[in-house]
Amino acid sequence: MDHKQIVVVLGMHRSGTSAITRGLKVLGVELGSKLLSPEVGINDKGFWEDIDVTAFNDEFLKELGHDWHSLTPIMPHELHSQIAQNRKLRAVEILRNKLSGIDCFGVKDPRMARLLPFWQSVFAELNLKVSYVVAFRNPKSVTHFVGQT
């Protein structure tokens, strides 16, 4: 995995992460071929989220007793628990497969921000060069949209 790079887009739902990730794709960052489908009225142009990474994060959160929309903090000891250690091998395998045959993979999943210390240990295990793009949007804009759905 030497010389392989991952670009991680971090941000809250409805904060512009999809637009940023689509921009990265246009610039040549590979996002993979298994992306979540667009949803009319929610994200018409696409979420640009890898299905395998998103499913992994959902399952991991559930195993830890959390959910993607929960406000309960994930404590550091949870991300170093036996559950996390058991999941790490699968996370390494997912990224190894995603990076097979390419030099730079981009990943975006709002759950990633909550699980970032875990994922950073995975990136280190794979000796990846990591870049982060953080989306900031006025929270009023984010909550305004959420309130309309």
N, C-alpha and C positions, 0 to 999 in steps of 0.2 A: 504493500500500500504506500510505500515511499513515493513522494512527489504527487500524491493524490490530494485533492482539495475538496472541501465541502463548504458551501455557502448556506448559512442558516438564517432564515428570515424570522424575526421575532416580533410579536405584537399581538394586541388584543383582537378578538373578532371585530369585524367592521372598522378596522383602523387603517386600512389601505394595504394590508399585507398581500392581498391577491394582485393588486396593481403593481406593486413592487416586484413580486415574484414573476409575473408575466414580463416585466421589463428585463429582469435577469435572463429569462429565456431568450428574448430578442437579442440580448448581448452575447448569447452563446453558452450560457450555463445550462447544462442538461438537467431536466426535471424528471426524466423517465417516461415510460409509456403507460403507466398505470395510474392515471390521475382521476380524482373525484370528478363526477360529471357536473356541469353547470346546473344551477337551479333558477328557473325563471322567476324574476321578481326579488331574488335574494342575491344571486351572484351570476348574472346572465352570461358573462364572458368566461366564467370558470373560477374555481377555487385555487387551482394549481397546486393541489396537495396530493402527495403520493398516497395511494390507497393502503399500501402495506405499512407505512410509517404511522399513518393516522389510526389504523386498526390496532397496531402495536400499542400506541399511546393510550387509546381508549381501554384496551384490555389491562394494561399496566395500572392505570389509574383505578380501575375497578378492583383489581387485586389488592391495591393499597387502601381500599375503602373510600375512594374519592370519585368524583365525576368531573367531566370537562367544564361544567358550569358551576361547580361548587366554589364558594369563597373561602372554604376552610384551607388554611395553609398546609402545604406538605412539609413536614418537618424533616430536617437533615437526616435524622436516624432512619426515617422511612426509605430514603433513597440509598441507604447503605445496608438495608435489611436483607434477610435471606431471600425474600421475594425479589428484591432488586438484583441480587447476585444471580438468582436463577434466570431472570429475564435478560441479563447482560449478554449471554451467549447468543440468544436469538437476535438481539439488537445488532451485535457485531456481524452476524450472518446476513441480516437484511442489508446493512450498509455495504458489506463486501460484494454482495450481488448487485447492488445499485451502481457501484463504482467499477464493476467489471467492464473493461473495454473503453472506459472513459477516464478523463483526468479530473473533471470538475462536476460535482453533483450538487444541485440546489434542493433544499428541503424547506418546506413551510407547513407548519401546523401550529395553530395557536396553543395547543397543549404543550408544545415543546418548551415554552417559557417556564411552565410550572415544573417541568421535568429536566430542566437544563443541566443541573449538576450531574445527574445520571448520564445524560447524553454526552456531556464533556468527558466523562470517564470512558465512554465508548469511543469517542473521537481519539482520545489518547491511546487507547488500546490498539487502534488501527494506525496510529502515527500519522493522522491526517493534518494537513494544514487547514485551519478553520478560520473562516471570515464570518462576521455577523453583520446583518443589516437590520436595524431596529426601526420599526414604524411607530411614529408618534402622531397622534391625531387628537384634536381637542376632545376631551371626554364627553362634552355636551353633544358633539356631532355623533359620536358613537351611540350614546344612550338615546338620542333623538330617533335614530334609525331603528334601534332595537325596540323602542316603544311603539313603533308603527307596525311591527310584524306580529 
